Amino acid sequence: MEMLLCSPVLTGAIVRSKLLSGLLAPVSVRVAILALATVVAFSYWSGLAGFLLHAAVFFGFLLFTFLLASAASLRAATAQGAALGAMGVLGILLIVVPIVVSIGAAGGSEQVSGPWALLSALNPLWVLQPLRHPGNLDMAGATGRCSLFVLLYGGAAAALIGWIRWRFDRIMGRI
């Protein structure tokens, strides 16, 4: 860390290179290839538009998870603490939020509107729900849900990148 503290390199460049090195590591590339094969296997029947929606949801959530784990590793004292913190947040997003929506929404989580739709859009399965029946694909519904999903998780990813930069500056004593 001393070398980074003394270097004239900007925080953004350091954080960008660290995040890209995590994304472009050989293990990460293999996971991305396996993820792409999984998306193809589970969405080939829905056509090109369905495949693109599945890929956007899958890789958008994967990117958010990567950034969440990166942010947690800067905050926690140990790797185990970072893993538990990130898993706790993911557990809330994937388990608790859908339960709250199904209990609080009037007709269940199928047809929700307003704030319940925002909460539901945090669940990747809800986003892809209109594509679950091969004979009855609702591309318009899935596209609308996917747009909301990308907006929410894209904003969260941008906020995480900003927080990582701020936290790195704070740790390095630059602010």
C-alpha positions in Angstrom: 0.0 0.0 0.0 2.9 2.4 0.6 3.8 2.3 -3.1 0.3 3.2 -4.0 0.2 6.0 -1.4 3.4 7.6 -2.8 2.5 7.1 -6.5 1.0 10.0 -8.6 -1.6 7.6 -10.0 -5.1 8.7 -9.6 -7.5 6.8 -7.4 -9.8 6.1 -10.4 -7.0 4.4 -12.3 -6.0 2.3 -9.4 -9.5 1.1 -8.6 -10.3 0.5 -12.3 -7.1 -1.6 -12.7 -7.9 -3.6 -9.6 -11.5 -4.3 -10.7 -10.5 -5.2 -14.2 -7.7 -7.5 -13.0 -10.4 -9.3 -11.0 -12.7 -9.5 -14.0 -10.0 -10.6 -16.4 -8.3 -13.2 -14.2 -8.3 -16.7 -15.8 -10.8 -18.1 -13.3 -13.2 -15.2 -13.9 -12.9 -15.7 -17.7 -13.7 -19.4 -17.2 -16.7 -18.6 -15.0 -17.9 -16.1 -17.6 -17.7 -18.8 -20.3 -19.6 -21.3 -18.1 -22.2 -18.6 -17.3 -22.7 -17.9 -21.0 -23.1 -21.6 -21.7 -25.7 -21.7 -18.9 -27.6 -18.8 -20.3 -27.6 -20.3 -23.7 -28.8 -23.7 -22.3 -31.7 -22.1 -20.4 -32.8 -19.6 -23.0 -32.3 -21.0 -26.4 -36.0 -21.7 -26.8 -37.0 -18.1 -26.3 -35.3 -16.8 -29.5 -32.7 -14.0 -29.7 -34.7 -11.4 -27.8 -35.3 -13.9 -24.9 -31.6 -14.9 -24.9 -30.6 -11.2 -24.7 -33.0 -10.6 -21.8 -31.7 -13.7 -20.0 -28.1 -12.6 -20.6 -28.7 -9.0 -19.4 -30.3 -10.2 -16.2 -27.7 -12.9 -15.5 -24.6 -10.9 -16.3 -26.0 -7.7 -14.7 -26.6 -9.5 -11.5 -23.2 -11.2 -11.7 -21.5 -7.8 -12.2 -23.4 -6.4 -9.2 -22.3 -9.4 -7.1 -18.7 -8.9 -8.1 -18.8 -5.2 -7.1 -20.6 -6.0 -3.9 -17.9 -8.5 -2.9 -15.2 -6.0 -3.9 -16.8 -3.3 -1.7 -17.2 -5.8 1.2 -13.6 -6.7 1.0 -12.6 -3.1 1.5 -14.9 -2.7 4.4 -14.3 -6.0 6.3 -11.3 -6.9 8.4 -11.1 -10.4 7.0 -12.0 -12.3 3.9 -14.5 -14.4 5.8 -16.1 -11.2 7.1 -16.4 -9.8 3.5 -17.9 -13.1 2.3 -20.4 -13.2 5.1 -21.4 -9.5 4.6 -21.8 -9.9 0.8 -23.8 -13.2 1.3 -26.0 -11.4 3.8 -26.9 -8.7 1.4 -27.5 -11.2 -1.4 -29.6 -13.3 0.9 -31.8 -10.3 1.7 -32.2 -9.4 -2.0 -32.9 -13.0 -3.1 -34.9 -14.4 -0.2 -36.3 -11.7 2.1 -37.4 -9.2 -0.5 -39.5 -11.7 -2.5 -41.1 -13.0 0.7 -42.0 -9.4 1.7 -43.4 -8.7 -1.8 -45.5 -11.9 -1.8 -46.9 -11.1 1.6 -47.4 -7.3 1.1 -48.7 -7.2 -2.5 -52.4 -7.6 -2.9 -52.5 -10.2 -5.7 -49.2 -11.9 -4.8 -46.0 -11.2 -6.7 -47.4 -11.9 -10.2 -49.0 -8.5 -11.0 -47.5 -5.8 -8.9 -47.3 -2.0 -9.4 -45.8 1.0 -7.7 -43.3 0.4 -4.9 -44.0 -3.3 -5.0 -42.7 -3.4 -8.6 -39.5 -1.7 -7.6 -39.0 -4.2 -4.8 -39.9 -7.1 -7.2 -37.4 -5.9 -9.8 -34.6 -6.7 -7.3 -35.5 -10.4 -7.8 -34.0 -11.8 -11.1 -36.5 -14.6 -11.2 -39.4 -12.1 -11.2 -37.8 -10.2 -14.0 -37.7 -13.3 -16.2 -41.1 -14.7 -15.1 -42.9 -13.6 -18.4 -40.5 -15.9 -20.3 -41.1 -19.0 -18.3 -43.6 -20.7 -20.8 -42.1 -21.4 -24.2 -45.5 -21.3 -25.9 -46.6 -18.0 -24.3 -43.7 -15.6 -24.3 -44.5 -12.0 -23.1 -41.5 -10.1 -24.5 -43.0 -6.7 -23.8 -43.5 -7.6 -20.1 -40.1 -9.1 -19.8 -38.5 -6.1 -21.5 -40.2 -3.7 -19.1 -39.2 -5.7 -16.1 -35.6 -6.1 -17.4 -35.4 -2.3 -18.0 -36.3 -1.7 -14.4 -33.9 -4.4 -13.2 -31.0 -2.9 -15.2 -31.8 0.6 -13.9 -31.8 -0.5 -10.3 -28.8 -2.8 -10.5 -26.9 -0.4 -12.8 -27.5 2.4 -10.3 -26.4 0.2 -7.4 -23.3 -0.8 -9.4 -22.4 2.8 -10.0 -22.9 3.6 -6.4 -20.7 0.7 -5.4 -17.9 1.9 -7.7 -18.2 5.4 -6.2 -18.1 3.9 -2.7 -15.1 1.8 -3.5 -13.2 4.8 -4.8 -14.2 6.8 -1.7 -13.2 4.0 0.7 -9.9 3.5 -1.1 -9.1 7.2 -0.8 -10.0 7.1 2.8 -7.8 4.0 3.5 -4.9 5.6 1.6 -5.3 8.9 3.5 -6.0 10.9 0.5 -9.2 12.4 2.0 
